[in-house]
Amino acid sequence: MCQHQPPCPPAESADRESARLVAHHPEQGWSLLCNGVLLFEDTGELLPDGRIIAPHRPLGADQVMTAA
């Protein structure tokens, strides 16, 4: 699918989000990556095979709990 050099990571890989953008629609809250992954504004993903990856935003410093 990908014609870039070096090729974009496949949709099954852990670094799939680093693939190049093919289409970007911020007004609708989604982007299509070169590897076929739909990346949503809330960090959720839809993989080409139909699997759903739940949103995975990192916690902000004010949300991290540390042991005292």
N, C-alpha and C positions, 0 to 999 in steps of 0.2 A: 504494500500500500504506500509506504513512505518512500519518496524519491530523494530525500535530503541526505547529505553526506556530512558528518556521520548520520546514520539513520536515527530517527526518533525512537525512543523506547516503546516496546509493544504495550498494548492495553493491559496485559497480564502482569507486567513488571511493577515493582514497588515505586519506581520513579516515573510512572506513566504521565504524571502531571507536567513533566518537563518537555513534553512533545510540543512542537510548534503549533501556533493557532492557525486554523483554516478559516474559521468564521467567528466573529465576536459580536455579540448583541447585548451590550450592557443594559439597554433599555428593557430587555426581556429577562435579564439575569442569567444568561448562559453563554458558553463558548464551546465550539467544536474544535477538538485537537486533531492533529494529523493522524494519530493512531486510532481515531474513531470514537474516542471518549468524549462524552458530553460533560462538561465541567460547569457546575452551577455556582451562582454567587455565594450561596451559603456553604460552599466547599463540598457539597454532595456531588456524586458522580453517577453517571449511567454508562456502563461498559457496553461495547458493541454486541456482546452476547446476551444482553438484557439484565445482567446482574446490577444491583444497586449498591453503591458505597455510601453509607450514611455520612452526613456532614461531620467534619473533623477539624473544626477551628481550634487553633491552639488557645490555651487559657492565658488570659492577660495576667500581669503581675499582681493585680488586685484580687484575682480569683484563686491563686495558688496558695494552698495551705502548707505550712512548714511546721515541723515539730519544734516545740519550745524547749 
